[in-house]
Amino acid sequence: MANKDANGISHYPGWSQEVLSYLYEERKITASGHETTDTDPGIATSQDDYSLETCLLERDRYQIELLANLDRVPQADAIAVVTFPKPKGGSGFPARVFAILP
């Protein structure tokens, strides 16, 4: 999943600050989700740079990682249902996620 090269650098896609700022500040979303293991791209996490994830969590927003079957959810008009407990002092927890399609 990390798709590491010979030097141990991960190569998987991640979000950009510009896109996340637009989604959270302009569109007022509460959470974002993706198939990859992190919000930050692999090249950044290989250098212990989790600045995008930190930015979201500091603003009391959250992310949903390792989602599957996103290709089966339409780009518009679907409703995502996300349920999970949040343990006191915990940084994350497995989630149950499903989409209600139009």
HELIX and SHEET records of a PDB file:
HELIX    1   1 GLN A   17  SER A   21  1                                   5    
HELIX    2   2 TYR A   22  GLU A   26  3                                   5    
HELIX    3   3 GLY A   42  THR A   45  1                                   4    
HELIX    4   4 SER A   51  GLU A   58  1                                   8    
HELIX    5   5 LEU A   70  ARG A   72  5                                   3    
SHEET    1   A 2 ALA A  31  GLY A  33  0                                        
SHEET    2   A 2 TYR A  62  ILE A  64  1                                        
SHEET    1   B 2 ILE A  79  THR A  83  0                                        
SHEET    2   B 2 ARG A  96  ILE A 100 -1                                        
END                                                                             
